Structure formats: C-alpha cells, structure tokens
Amino acid sequence: MKKRISILVLAALPALALAAGDNAGNHGMDDHQMPQGHDMAGMHKDKHAAVAGKPGESAQASRTIEVTMDDNMRFTPSNIRVNKGETVRFFLKNQGKVAHELVIGTQDEFNKHAAMMRQMPGMKHTEANLINLNSGQSGALVWQFTQSGSVDFACLQPGHREAGMVGKVAVN
C-alpha cells in the first residue's frame, strides 16, 4: 500500500509544480534564483528593454545567428549587424569546458550583474535577455532590437568579461 501511495505522489509532483508556477505570472522569465540565505532586495527586474531592445517572439525571428562560446573567452562572431525592429534568434553553442553565458544589455547593467555574481557565484538566473549554457550545451535566445545604435553582450561568469568575452550588435 505504501508503495502505491509513493508512486501516486511521485507521479503527481510534476503536475503540481506546473500548476504552482512562480505566483508572479511571468513563468520565471525575469527572476534570479538565489542561493539559500539571500533575498531579492535590490535585484533588478527586466529593465533591459529600454536600451537594448526586448524579448522577441520566436515566430517573428527574421533570421538565426549562430554564436559559439569557448574557453578562450571569446564569442564567435563578436560583432553582429541587425536592423532596427528586427527580431533575431541567437543559436548558441558552448564549445568550452566551463559554463558560459550570453547576456544582452548595457555596460552599467553588466557591472552591477557581475558584482552580484562575484558575491553569489551559485546564483542561477532566468531573465529573458540571457542564456547560460554548461559545457557542450546549445540553446537559443530570441531578441528584438527596437532602437538604433549599439547594443552590448557579454559573458558575466566571474572573470570571463574581464578576459575579453564581450561583443557588440550594431543596430542600423
């Protein structure tokens, strides 16, 4: 009898987790998951849209740009050109042996975020303007570039940006 109850409980857990959601209605797309003992005080929400653009809809992507990340602390390509209003799907591959990420934003945001990551190296985040990939993983990030100018991207794993893991998107 205990075995049947255990099986039923385990079978129901995924459904319960999906039903619970994150209670904020944003499906985790803009939250940082902090190590135990840390709270969200002072953390930023998705303010990236004002300068860098906004999360894009996959169905609206006009093209896919492949970007590789490696342990030489480089993105390939590191300079990308897009048109104002264009929605782009970035397909990223981590060819390195350590975790890397691509974060779209401003240098000021990068400085603040990098400081948080140094203080809390176990921090996991799921914001719409970034993708974090472990060694050998691939993934996609869809972004709409809403303003002309220059938009930055970087890896904010401790020491990576400082070692040169940065790039620019020229928005015509």
C-alpha positions as CSV (number, residue, x, y, z in Angstrom):
1,M,0.0,0.0,0.0
2,K,2.8,2.4,0.9
3,K,4.5,1.7,-2.4
4,R,1.3,2.6,-4.4
5,I,0.9,5.9,-2.4
6,S,4.6,6.8,-3.1
7,I,4.1,6.1,-6.8
8,L,1.0,8.2,-6.9
9,V,2.6,11.1,-5.1
10,L,5.7,11.0,-7.3
11,A,3.6,10.9,-10.4
12,A,1.6,13.9,-9.3
13,L,4.6,16.1,-8.4
14,P,5.3,17.4,-12.0
15,A,1.7,18.4,-12.4
16,L,1.7,20.2,-9.0
17,A,4.9,22.0,-9.9
18,L,3.5,23.3,-13.2
19,A,0.2,24.3,-11.5
20,A,2.0,26.3,-8.8
21,G,4.1,28.4,-11.3
22,D,6.0,31.2,-9.8
23,N,3.0,33.1,-8.5
24,A,4.1,36.2,-10.3
25,G,2.6,35.3,-13.7
26,N,5.9,35.6,-15.5
27,H,6.8,31.9,-15.7
28,G,10.3,32.6,-14.3
29,M,11.5,34.7,-17.2
30,D,12.7,37.5,-15.1
31,D,13.8,36.1,-11.7
32,H,17.1,35.3,-10.2
33,Q,17.3,32.1,-8.2
34,M,19.4,32.9,-5.2
35,P,21.4,30.6,-3.0
36,Q,19.8,29.9,0.3
37,G,20.2,32.8,2.7
38,H,19.9,35.6,0.0
39,D,16.9,37.6,-0.9
40,M,15.7,39.6,-3.9
41,A,16.3,43.0,-2.2
42,G,18.0,45.4,-4.7
43,M,17.8,43.0,-7.6
44,H,16.8,44.5,-11.0
45,K,13.8,43.4,-13.0
46,D,13.7,43.4,-16.8
47,K,14.8,47.0,-17.4
48,H,16.9,45.8,-20.4
49,A,14.2,46.7,-22.9
50,A,14.7,50.4,-22.6
51,V,18.1,50.4,-24.3
52,A,18.9,47.0,-25.6
53,G,15.5,46.0,-27.0
54,K,13.1,43.5,-25.7
55,P,12.4,39.7,-25.7
56,G,11.3,38.6,-29.1
57,E,8.7,36.1,-30.3
58,S,10.3,33.1,-32.0
59,A,7.8,33.1,-34.8
60,Q,8.8,36.7,-35.6
61,A,12.5,36.0,-36.0
62,S,13.7,37.0,-39.4
63,R,16.9,35.0,-39.1
64,T,19.1,32.9,-36.9
65,I,22.6,33.9,-36.0
66,E,24.9,31.1,-34.7
67,V,27.3,32.1,-31.9
68,T,29.9,29.9,-30.3
69,M,31.4,30.4,-26.9
70,D,34.7,28.9,-25.9
71,D,37.3,28.7,-23.1
72,N,39.5,31.3,-25.0
73,M,36.9,33.7,-23.5
74,R,35.5,34.7,-26.9
75,F,32.2,34.8,-28.8
76,T,32.3,34.0,-32.5
77,P,31.2,36.2,-34.0
78,S,31.7,39.0,-31.6
79,N,30.4,41.8,-33.9
80,I,26.9,41.4,-35.3
81,R,24.8,43.7,-37.5
82,V,21.0,43.8,-37.4
83,N,18.3,46.2,-38.5
84,K,16.2,48.4,-36.1
85,G,13.0,46.5,-35.3
86,E,14.5,43.1,-36.4
87,T,13.9,40.0,-34.3
88,V,16.8,37.7,-34.2
89,R,17.2,34.1,-32.9
90,F,20.6,33.6,-31.5
91,F,21.6,29.9,-31.5
92,L,24.4,29.5,-29.1
93,K,26.9,26.6,-28.6
94,N,29.2,26.3,-25.6
95,Q,32.2,24.6,-27.0
96,G,34.2,25.2,-23.8
97,K,34.7,23.0,-20.8
98,V,33.2,25.5,-18.3
99,A,29.9,27.3,-18.2
100,H,29.4,30.4,-20.3
101,E,26.5,32.8,-20.9
102,L,25.4,35.5,-23.3
103,V,23.8,38.5,-21.7
104,I,22.4,41.4,-23.8
105,G,22.4,44.8,-22.1
106,T,24.4,47.8,-21.2
107,Q,27.8,48.1,-19.6
108,D,26.3,49.6,-16.4
109,E,23.9,46.6,-16.1
110,F,26.9,44.3,-16.7
111,N,28.9,45.9,-13.9
112,K,26.0,45.5,-11.5
113,H,25.3,41.9,-12.5
114,A,28.9,40.9,-12.5
115,A,29.3,42.3,-8.9
116,M,26.2,40.2,-7.9
117,M,27.7,37.0,-9.4
118,R,31.0,37.6,-7.6
119,Q,29.1,37.8,-4.3
120,M,26.9,34.9,-5.1
121,P,28.7,32.5,-7.5
122,G,25.9,29.9,-7.2
123,M,23.3,32.3,-8.4
124,K,21.0,31.0,-11.2
125,H,19.1,33.4,-13.3
126,T,16.4,33.1,-15.9
127,E,16.0,36.5,-17.4
128,A,14.8,37.0,-21.0
129,N,18.0,38.8,-22.0
130,L,20.4,36.0,-21.2
131,I,21.2,32.4,-21.8
132,N,23.5,30.3,-19.6
133,L,25.0,27.1,-21.0
134,N,27.1,24.4,-19.4
135,S,29.9,22.7,-21.3
136,G,28.7,21.1,-24.6
137,Q,25.2,22.6,-24.3
138,S,23.4,24.5,-27.0
139,G,20.4,26.8,-26.8
140,A,18.5,29.8,-28.3
141,L,17.7,33.3,-27.2
142,V,15.2,35.4,-29.2
143,W,15.6,39.2,-29.1
144,Q,14.0,42.2,-30.8
145,F,16.3,45.2,-31.4
146,T,14.0,48.2,-31.0
147,Q,16.4,51.1,-31.2
148,S,19.2,52.2,-33.5
149,G,22.7,52.3,-32.1
150,S,25.0,49.8,-30.4
151,V,24.0,47.0,-28.0
152,D,26.5,45.1,-25.9
153,F,26.6,41.4,-25.0
154,A,28.9,39.7,-22.6
155,C,29.6,36.6,-20.5
156,L,29.2,37.6,-16.9
157,Q,30.6,34.4,-15.3
158,P,33.3,35.7,-12.9
159,G,36.4,36.8,-14.9
160,H,35.0,36.0,-18.3
161,R,34.1,39.5,-19.4
162,E,37.3,40.9,-18.0
163,A,39.2,38.3,-20.1
164,G,37.5,39.6,-23.3
165,M,34.3,37.6,-23.6
166,V,32.3,40.6,-25.0
167,G,30.6,41.6,-28.2
168,K,28.6,44.3,-29.9
169,V,25.4,44.4,-32.0
170,A,25.3,47.3,-34.4
171,V,21.6,48.2,-34.9
172,N,21.1,50.1,-38.2
